[in-house]
Amino acid sequence: MNTKNLLHSHPQHYPRDYPDKRISSQGQQVTGYPHEDENNNWVIIPTKALPETGRGRIVRHNDVIQLLHARTDTFLMTHDVASPGFTTHQEFTTLPRDQIQRHNETLFQLHLVNGYEGQVLTTKANHFKLQHAATTVYMMLPGHELPDWAFNQQEVNGHRQPDPEGSEVWVGDEIIAGERMPSPPLTIFLALTDVCRP
């Protein structure tokens, strides 16, 4: 499979019912989208204390983070609801900031591929996997096109087993310059893309 899709979300929600009679969470859609768009921009929110300025404001191998969707001001999350196209995979959606009772569902551990303790995440240079802290699934893009209710974009979902084709491997595509988000301790404002695979 050869893909290059940016991690994307938009205000539209998953439909309540799927054709196979399963029911979704009706949460905000999270997809893969191959074109530049403001809905591809995410903010890495560290979960550890950071200095106000200086070199300590970085993300390292195995850090636990949150991803804030810049346009809708919602956190990336997954939970024990089947994804649209796979009954064995978890749905990815987003969660409004004020739902603090579900905070643990928004936590992800960032594993750099072949990373070592203390290694710093950098855009373009580091491939990484995002593993959900609570359910241990990896965020992946398995190459399944969603129907017209998701504008035929690619499904993003989660599974506990890494994919031999590497559909759970991502890279920081770019740091988006000149953007400002309100109040949180920002480290990197970036677009994530899945890794092109032959």
N, C-alpha and C positions, 0 to 999 in steps of 0.2 A: 504494500500500500504506500502511496506517495501523497502525503498531505502536508499542508501548511495552513493551519487554522489558528487564529487568535482566540484565546479564552474570552468569551463574550457573554453579556447578559443584557436584557432589555426589559421594559416594564410589562410586557405580555406574560401571561401565566400559562402553566400547563393546563390542558383541558381536564375537567373532572374525570371523564370516562374515556377509556381506550377501547378500540374495537374488540379486543379479547375479553372485555367485561371487567378488566382491572380498573382500579381507581387511583388517581394521582393525589398528591398533596395540594394541588392547585397553586403551588408556589411559583415564584418568578422563574422564568426559563433561564437556564445556563446552557450555552451552546458553544460550538466552534464555528468561527466565521472567517473566511479567507481574505477579507478586504479591510483596509484601515477604516476605523470608525471610533467615535468617542465612547461607544459602549464596550470597547475592548480594554479600557483603562482600569487598572486595579492598583490599590495602595497596599503595600505590605505594612501591617501593623504588628510590631514585635509584642510579645507578651512578657518580656523581661524588662526590668528598669534600664533606661538608657540615659546617658548624659545629655544635657541640653544641646551641646555642640561638640564638634570634634570627631575623631576617628572611631569612637565607640558606637556611633550611630550606624552600625552595619549588621547584616544578617549572616549567620554562620551555619555550617553543616550541622544538621540535627536540631536547630532552633525550632521552637513552637511559635507559629505565627497565625495571624488572621489575614484574610484578603478582603479588603473593602472595595466594593464596586463603586467607582467614583461618580458615575452619572446618577445612580439611584440611591446612593448612600446606604447600601445594604451589605451585609457580610455573606461571603460564600459559606455554604454549609452543605452537609449531606446527612442523611438519616435513614432509618430502616423502612424505606418505601421503595418499591421496585421502580427502576428507570423505565422510560417510555418504550424502549425497544428490547429490553432484556429483563426477564423475570429474575435472573440471578445476579443482577447488578443494582446498585443503589442509585436513586435519583440525586442529582445535584441541583440545588436551588439557592436562594439567598434569604437572608433573615434581616428584618429591620433592626436598627441599632437598639431600639427600646425594649426588645425582647430578651432582657438580660438573664431571665431564668433559663434560657436555652444557650447560654454562652458556650458550654462545652461542645455543642454541635458545630461551632464555628472555628474550632482549633485544629490546625494542621501542622504536622512535623515536616520540615523541609529536609530531604535527604539529597545531598549532592551525589551524582553518579561517580563512583570511585572516590568519594570525598574522604577527607581525614579530619580528625578532631581539630576544631579551630579554623578550618578553611572558610574563607569569605565568599559569599555569593556575589558574582559579578555578571552583568548582562552579557549576552552572546557567548561568553567563555565557558560558563558552567551549565551543564545539563543537570536537571534535578527531577525528583519525584516528590509529589505532595501526598502524604499519608494522613488520613483523618485520625486524629488522636483517639477519639471515642470508639469508632467501629473498625479501625485499622485498614479500611479500604484505600486504594490508591486512586487518585483522580486520573481518568483516562479518556481518550478520544478514540473509540474503537472503529470508526469509519462507517457509522450508520447514519444515513440521511433521515432527518425527521420530516414529517408531512408539512403541508402548507400552513398549519397553525403555528409552526415554528419557522416559517419562511424558507423551508427546505434546508435549514442549516444543519450542521453535524451535531449528533448527540454527544454530550459529555456525561459520563457516569462514573461509578466507583465499583471496584472489585478487589477482593483480598489477595488474589493471585496476580503477580506481575505477568504481563503479556509477553510471550516470546518475541513478538514483533515490536515491542517497545512503545505501545500506545499510551503508557503512563509516564513517558519521559517528556519534560517540558524545558523551555529555555526562556530567560528574560529577553524579550525581543528588543526592547529599547526603554530607556528612561525618558519619560515625557517631560520635556523642559517647560519651565514657566508656569506650571500649574500649581494651584494652592488649594488645599482642602482645609476645612475648619477644624481646628483644635487638636486632633489626635497626634500622638508622637510619631510623625511620619519618618520613614526611612527611605523608601524607594517608591516612586510612582511610575508604574511600568505597564507594558503590555506583555502578556505571556503567549508564547506560541508553542504548539506541539512540535516535536522534532521531525523534520522530513525524513521519511524512511523509504528506501528503494523498493 
